[in-house]
């Protein structure tokens, strides 16, 4: 059974709505990436060096990342030789197989958020302004509330104009409490208040917003360290996740941001927003490969339930669904 058939079978056994969200959310990348791959294999009668050179350009154009592309091409060449593949169409399934393998790094990795079974779970969100931190927090609050959990939000971005009010709007939408102070307040003091409020209200989840002024990097990183120290002191073992939010549409710039934040704070997972808005969704692979940090959540649209746990196989299915389905016909 080919990789595409196995993938199709596996997707059919899972929640169709989630699989469809990945398929719909990756439509722009699919038309940019797999359509070009499809065109490539239709133009070549054999798998040769020219074929691989064009494939390399397509992968780099999809923001897969230079190092990842070089590794992928080397592995593809080796696999083509080992399996004695002559027909370029057979390479499509091998590409998707290798993309999953590169993402997983040989491990079956879970994208699950580290939620505590007992007591308070504290999740800290970091990232530059404008990437969708507050929206992500609001959508995640909505999800946890729907699961029957008691959720509290901490308005720790006290510097950006309108940030506190924006979080309050999301709090109202999700029906959860927002702990805040005035604009310009000390974010660490807000976090202290939020932890105490979450404890006194027997909350299950505390979602913490933070400032994202990367142009003032030293101050921002010191501030994040202070916030983390307050949380650690009040809730031993917390924060249970430090999620870095990145805008997928910014491509390689998102990778630069990720490297900067990784240097400054102990990022445990990534959230890639606006994946539905980019034709270069290969950035998921570049970030995963270069930083060794798992992507835990992806934004696949504007709706409340369009924030989904990342799944490497669903991601690859979203990239190649047209080819997967064509093989079935």
ABEGO torsion letter per residue (X at the ends): XBAAAAAAAAAAABBAAAAAAAAAAAAAAAAAAAAAAAAAAAABABBBAAAAAAAAAAAAAAGAEAAAAAAAAAAAAAAAAAAGBABAAAAAAAAAAAAAAAAAGGBBBBABBBBBABEBBBBBBBEBBGAGAAAAAAAAAAAAAAAGBBBBBBBABAABBGAAAAAAAAAAAAGBBBBBBBBGBBAAAAAAAAAAAAAAAGBABBBBBBBABAABAAAAAAAAAAAAAAAAAABBGOBABBBBBBBAAAEAAAAAAAAAAAAABBBABBBBBGAAABABAAAAAAAAAAAGBBBABBBAEABAAABBBBBAAAAAAAAAAAAAAAAAX
